[in-house]
Amino acid sequence: QHLAQRYLAEHGALADPQGFHVWLPLRDDWNPIEVATSMRAQGIACVASAAFSTDADPPPALRLCLGGSIGREDLQQALRLLSSVLDQALPPPSA
């Protein structure tokens, strides 16, 4: 969680400090499904907000998984990449 906040706090990341997941809001003009697909193609474990929505209007967001078998260095690299993508004017191309 410390690494996630270091790289994603400025992007509005929300999480329980003891949790294994981060909720990451996206810009309204970005499609969460396309962004999640692109990020997963680059090895970043995330899921579009639609998978967690109880209505037909999910917020533009991603749920990131910080747990699993990934090492600290790989996690830091993935978070750095994701932060860089979020700084872009256009969403990443979907894979």
N, C-alpha and C positions, 0 to 999 in steps of 0.2 A: 504494500500500500504506500509505503514511503516513496518508492521509485515512481509509482503511478502518479502520485501527487506532484512530485518534482517535475515530471514531464507534461502532465495533463491538467493540472489545476487551473492554468490560465485559459483552458478550453472548457471549463465548467464541470470537470469530472466530479462525480459524487460516489461516495462509498462508505461503508462501515469500516473503521480502522482495522478491525479484526477479520474482515471478510476476504473472500477470494475473488470477488468480482468488482467491477467498476461500471457505473452507468455514465455514459459519455454522450451528452447532447451534441447534435449536429446542427449545422445551419439549416434553415427552413428550405432552402433551394437544393439541398443534397438529398438523394434517395438513400435511405439507410440500407436497403437490401443491396443496392449496387456497391455502396462503400464497403459493407461487410464482405461481399464476394471478393472484391479487390484486395481487401486486407487479408482475408484467409488465403488467397493465392500467394501472398507474400509471407505466410507463416504466422500471421497474427490471429489468435483465437478470439473471434468476436461473433456476435449474432445481432441481427437487426431487431429493433424494438418491436416489430410486428409479432414476433414469436412470444412476447410477454404481454401483449395487449389484450384487454378483455372487451374492447370495442373495435369498431371499424376505422378508427382514427388514431392510430398510434403516434406518439411524438417522434420527431426525427432524432433518433438516438441509437447508440450501440451499447451492447453489454459485453464487456471484456472479461475474459477469464485470466486471472493471474496465477492460478495454481497449476498443478500438473507436473510434468517431468522437465519443464524448461528450467534452465539454470539462471542464476542472477544476471550474468553477463548477457545472455541471450534475451532475457526479459528487458533489460535496459536498452539493448539495441532495438528491440521491437517497439518499445514505448517512444524512443527517440524518433524512429521512422514514422510512427503514427502521429506524433506531434508535428513533424514536418509536413505530413500530408494535410493535417488540419489547418496549417498556416497558408496553404495554397488557395488561390482565388477560385479554382475549379475543382470539383470532386475528382478523385482518381478514376481512371477508366475501369469499367468492370471487365473481369476476365472472361 
